[in-house]
Amino acid sequence: QVQLVESGGGLVQAGGSLRLSCAASEQTYANYAIGWFRQAPEKEREFVAAISRYGGSKIYADSVKGRFTISRDSAKNTVYLQMNSLKPEDTAVYYCAATPRVGAPRIEKEYDYWGQGTQVTVSS
């Protein structure tokens, strides 16, 4: 079973930056694509970004293109989400998820394992 733990959330002012981390099981980390999703109060969970096995492919939601960057460090068994130029509408609980599928899926149902989430709050 793949275990995922998110960290790096917090409170920042609009225009600021945060770097989220998703730590995964070391023996299986490279065999899984990792996606980031977020859920704001009273809203459905939405796709944010994803990275394929070994980091060859990366995709982003239109709302974060040019502001967020996803990457992975195999030596640390960790996937990162660098978030710059944050806006109040980015406020949400951010979750990372893992799937053995090829590519970088953007659909929730394609992911098999999920972390517990980390809160990101952007003030105006």
N, C-alpha and C positions, 0 to 999 in steps of 0.2 A: 504494500500500500504506500502511495506517495503522500508525504506529509509536507504541507506548505505553511509558512509563517510570514505574514506581512509586517513591515515596520517602517518608520520614517514619517508617519503622518503627524499633523500638528496644526497650529493656528498661525496664519500668515496674513499680511496685508495684501490687497490687490496689487499686482505687479511683481510680487515676490516669487520665490522659488522654493521647491521642496524636492527631495529625492527619496522615492519609495523603494523598498527592497522586498524581494520575495525569495526566501531561502527554502531550498528543497533538499530531498534525500540525495546524498552524494552518489550512491551506486546507480541510480536511474535518471539523474538530472538531465544528461545529454540526450536521452531517448524521448524527451517530451517537449512539445511546444508549450509556451506559456502565454496566457492572455491576462490582460488587466480589464476589469469591469468596475463600474461604480454605481451606487444607488443613493439618490438624494431622498429626503423625507417626502412621502406621499407621491413618489415617482417610481417607475419601473427600473429595473437594473438595465444599464446600457453598456455597450462595448466601448472601450477606450483605445486599447492598443494590443498587439500580439507579436510574438517573435517565434520563428520556427526552430526546430531542432538545430543545434549548433549555430544559430543566429543568422542563417543565410537569407531569410525573408523577414521583413518587418512591415506591418500595416497599422494604420491609424484611423480613428474616427475623424470625420471632417471637422468636427468641433475643436479638435486638439492639434491638428496638423500645423507644423511650424512652431508649435509651442512645447510639445512633449516629445521625448525621445526614449525609446525602449532599447535596452541592451542586455547582454548576459556575460557573466564571468564564470567560465567553467571551473577555474581553479578554486573559486569560492562557492560553487554550486548556488549561485544567486543571479536573479534577474532584477534589473533596475528600471525604474520609470522616473526619468528626470523631467520635472514639471516647471517650466518657466512662464513668465508673464501670466501668472495665475489671475483668474477672474472670480468674482463671487459665485457665479454659476458653476464653478468647478467644485464647490462644496458638496461633499458626499462621503460615504464610506467606500473605500477602494478595496477591491478584492483581487487576488491573483488566482489563477486556475491553470491546471495542467491537462494535457491530452497527448496520447501517443500518435495522433493523426499527423499525416504529412502536411506541410505548409503551416500557415498561421490563421486558424479559423477565427471568425468574428461572431459566431453564434454560440450562445450560452450552452445549448444542449450538446454541443460537440465536446465539451470539457467534462472530464471524469472526476477530478479532484479539485477541491476548493479550500482556500485559507479562511480564517475567521474575519478578516478585514481590518483596515486601519482608517481612522477618521481624519479627513482633511477639511479644514475650515478656512475659508478665505473671506476676510472682512473688507468692507468698503470704506 
